Amino acid sequence: MSPLVAAIFLHGLCLANAVNFTTVYQWDEFDFIWPSGTDSSIEEMKEDYKRGNAYLNYMAVFGDRLFLSLDTNYGVPATLVWLPTSGSSTAPPKLAPFPSWHLHKKENCDSIQRAYGIDTDTDGRLWVIDQGSNNCPGKIWIFNLLSDDTTERVHQFPDTVVSHSKDNRALRDIVLDKTPDDYVAYITDVLSEHIIVYNRKTDKSWSVKTPEIKWFSLALSPIREARQLYLARFGSNEMYSLSVSELRKEGGSAAVKLIGKWTEYNPYRMVIDSGNVLYATFWTQNYLSKWNISEPFREQRFHEVGTLGGAYRPFTLALDTNGILWMTERIESEGWSKPRHKLVKAAVGA
């Protein structure tokens, strides 16, 4: 093959792998939809709100709504919000607390304290991992998006599954596995050497041990295959996998398999599209990587943004049922006091 032909061939490969992202919204800073009235607590939250502290954690999409979990840093009034996937106005939308301001009362265990991993199922439910607070243990919240966002279930983890001591738990990611009769959730707790399993049908949770390994993020292979759970090790660049069948043993242990190493450490968010491509984001990197799980592990650079300026967790992402990859970008080119946020989307998958 001549150099010219080789160059054309490689260029074609690059084009074949290229994904065109479309910008949906862009914010210099986030604002909330504040309720009207003279509620002194709301007015106090508005005054205390520190816009630069609004860090996005996780994302999920259902229908024409996009859901986001936020860090409850100082001055951030709500930990779970939503916004429309499109709008009639060119102005970026404000964040709407989900399901209402009523469920965002600090140190009230009947409210969501600190949302992290979120996911939606095909039957119209939003699943939310709540880390809890000093006085409130960790939970799963399940909301029915097709029935006025009603709270369908709240499952408090037993102390034997997730520690009720705030210093001994760090709930993070969740993926949903549709079974023949319901849904099962797999959840990470980065302070524990196990994977948490929750069965919606039986309303029961348990842990499966992975001795000497702690997990941060996870992703589930497409349903048409023998399902594999892909796991990113906490504080590492190592990638592992295991069969979900091993997670059905209550109180048992799972054998995990090392499948490769990323260039960078701490992949904090991963998703897999219908074409078996896994996308990963990294703690302080301005790019995403991808890997086709049908092939031997081989990392490819996928998407890159400008200077982060000290930003960490610069992306969050989610796939919808139509094969659209939704992603937010956070860039702090002028420092933490002047962040810039974008919501973008692209068609991916088979």
N, C-alpha and C positions, 0 to 999 in steps of 0.2 A: 504493500500500500504506500503510495507516494505521500510525502509530507502534506501536500495540498489536500489530497483526499482525506488523510487522517484528520487534518484540521477541520474540514467540513463535517466529517463524521462526529467528531467530538463536539462541535458547535451544535449539531443536531441533537446530540444527547442532552446538552445543556438546555436547549429549547424544549425538549420533550419533558424534562424534569421541572421546568419553570412553572411557577404558579403566580398568577396575577391577582394581587390583593386590591380590593376596592375599598376606599375610605368611606365609612358610613357616617361617623361623627368625629369631631375633634373638639377637645376642651383645653383651655388654658388651666382651668381648675374646676373641680366638681362643686355643684351646689345641690341642695336638697329641696324637695317640695315640702315647704313648711305648712303646717295646718293653720287655718285662720282662727281668730279668737284671741282671747287675752290670757291663755294658760301661762302662768308665770314660769313653769318648768320648761315649756317650749321656748319661751323668750330667752331663758337662761342658756338653753342648748344653742340657740342661734348665736348668741353673743360669744359663747365659748368655742364654737366650731373653728377648728384650725384646718383650713383647706389643704395645706401641704401635707397633712397627716393622713389623708384619705388614700390608703394603700389598698389596692384590690388583691384579693387572695385567690378565689376560685370563681368559675363561671359555669352556667348551664343555660340551655336554650330549650324553649318549648313554644311551638306556634309562633306568634308574633311578639313574644316577650323574651327578654334576656335577663337572667338573674345573676347577681354578683354578691360575693361575700367580701366584707371589708374588715381590716384590722380595727380593733377597738382601741386605737391609740388615743392619747389625750385629745379631747375636743371633737372626736368623731361620734355623732349621736346615734347612728344605726349601724348594725353589723351585717344586715341582709337587705338588699335593695333590688329593684327591677327597673328596666327602661324598655321602651319599644324598639323592635329591630328596625323599624323605619318610621319616618314621620313626615307630615306635610310641611313642616317648617324647616328652614335651613339652619336654625339655631339648634345647638346640641341640647338634648333633653336634660332636665334635672333628675336626680336620683329619687325614686319613690321608695320609702321604707316598705318592706314586705313582711307580713301581709298588711300591717298598719303600724302606726307609732305605738299602739297599745302593747305590742310584743317586744318592745325595745327598752324596757325599764332595767336599769343597772341594779345588780344584786337582788333581783326579784326572780326566784327560781321558776316562776310561771311564765317567764319571758325568755327570749333567746339572748344568751349572754355573749357568746363569741363564736360566730359562724365561721367554719373553715370549708371543708369539702362539701360540694353540692352536686346533685345530679338529678336528672329527670328520667322517668320511665315512659314507655310508649302509651301507657294508660292515663297519662295526664297528671302524674304526681311529681311534686318537688320534694326531694330528700335532702335534709340539711344535717350536717354534723355540727353539734354545739359542744365546744370545748368546756363550757361552763365557766365558773368564776371561783373566787375564794370560798364561797359558801354553797355554790350550786354544782352538783356533779355533772358529768358529761351525759349527753343525750343524742338521740336521733329524733328529729322532727319530720313528719310526713304531712305535706299539704296537698289537698285536692284542687288542682288548678282548674278543673272543669266544673267545680261546684263552689264558686265564689271564694276560692282560696281558703276554704275552711281547713282547720287543723284536723286531720284524719286520725293521727296517732302521735303520741309522744312516748318514746321508749327510753327510760333511764337505765343506763348500764349498771348491772350489779357491781359491787366493789370487787368481786372475784374476777370480773372481766375487764373492767376499766377502773383504776384506782379512784376512790372518792377524794383522795388528797390531791390538791391542785399541783403540788410540786412533783407528783409522780405520774402525771399523764400529760400527753401532748397529742391529742387527736388531730389528724390532718386530712387525709385524702379518703375518697369513697368511690367505688364503682358498683354498678348494679348488674346482676346476672339474672336474666329472665329464665325461670325454670318452667317446666310443663304446667305447674299449678299456681305459681306466684313469683315473687322476687326474693332474691338473696343479695345482701349487701356485704362487700368486703371493705374493711376500713383499716387504716394505719394509725398506730400510736407510737411516735418516734422515741418514747422513753421506755418502751417495753419490747421484749424479744418475742413478739407474737403478732399474728394477724387476727383481727376481730371479725367475726361473722355474725350477721343478723338475719334471721328468717322472718319475713313479714307475716307469713301464714300462721306460724306458731307464736309470733311475738316473743321470740326468744333469741338471746345473744350468747355467744361463747367465744373463747379464744383458742387459737391453734398455735402451738409453740414453733418457733424457728430459732433454736438455741444459738446464742452469741451473735445474732444479727438483728438489727433494728431497721425498720423501713420508713421511708418518707413518702414516696409517690408510687402509684400503681396504675396499670392499664389492663383492660381485658380484651382478649382476641375476639374477632367477629364471631357471631353466633353459629355460622355455618360450619365451623371447625370444632374439633375436640378442644374445648375451651382451656386456654392457658392464661394464667395471671402473670403479668410482667411487673417486676418490682425493682425499684431503685433504692439502693442501700443508703441509709442515713450517713452523711459525712463522708461519702465515697463516690467514686465514679463507676462502681460495679453495677452491672445489670444481671438480674436473675429471672428465672421463670419457675413455675410449678403448675401442676394440674389442679384445677379447681376441685376435682374429686377428692383431693387430700384434705380439703377444708371442711368436709362434711363430718369429720370425726370430732365430735365434741370432746374437748379436753385432750385431744391428741397432739401430734406433731407432724410437720410437713417437711418433706425432703425438697430442698430448693436446688436449682442447677444454675451455675454461673455460665452466662452466655456471651459476655463481652464487657468491654470497658469503654466508656465515653472519654473523649479528650478532657472534658472538664468535670469537676466534682459537683455534687448536689443538683441533679435533675429533679426539680421540685414539682413539675407538672408534666404528665404524659397522656396522650390520647392515641387511639388507633382507628384509622378510617376503614371503610369497606374494602379498600384495595390492599389491606394488610400492612399499611405504612404507619409506623409509630412516629409521632412527633414529640420532641422533648424540649423543655425550657430549662435554663440553668440559672443558678442563684444570682450571679453578677455578670452574666455575659449578654452581649447585645445581639445575639443570634439564637435561632433554633436549629436543632439537628433532627435528622430523620433516619429511619432504618426500616427496610422491608422485612417483617418478621418471618416471611416465607423463605428467606435466604440466610446464609451465614451472616453473623453480625458484621456490619460495615456501616460506619457512621458517615453521613453526608450533611454538609451545611445546607440549610434549607431557606432561611430568611434572616436578613440582617437589617438593623436600624442604625441610626446615627449614634453620636456620643451619649453615653448614659449619664455622665456627670455624677457618678456616685450612687445611682439608683440600684436597688436590689429588687429581685423578683420583677423584672421589667415587663414580663408578659403574663397574661393568663389566657386560656383558650378552652374552647368547647366545640363539639361537633353536633349538628342538628340531624334530624332524620332524613334530610334531603342531601346529605353529603357536603354541607357547607361548613367550612372551618371558620369559626368566629374567634377573633383575637383582639385583645387590648394591648397597647404599647404605652409604656411610660418612659419619657425621656426628660432628664433634668440637666439640660445643657447650661442653664444658668444657676445651678445649685438647687438645693431642696426647697428654697422659697419660691421657685418658679417652675413647677413641673408642667409638662404638656402630655396630654393623654389623647390617644386615638383608638377608635374602634374600627377594625377592618374585617373583611371577609373574603373568602375565596372558595371556589368549588374544588374539592379534592375527592379522592377515593377511586373506585374501580372505573 
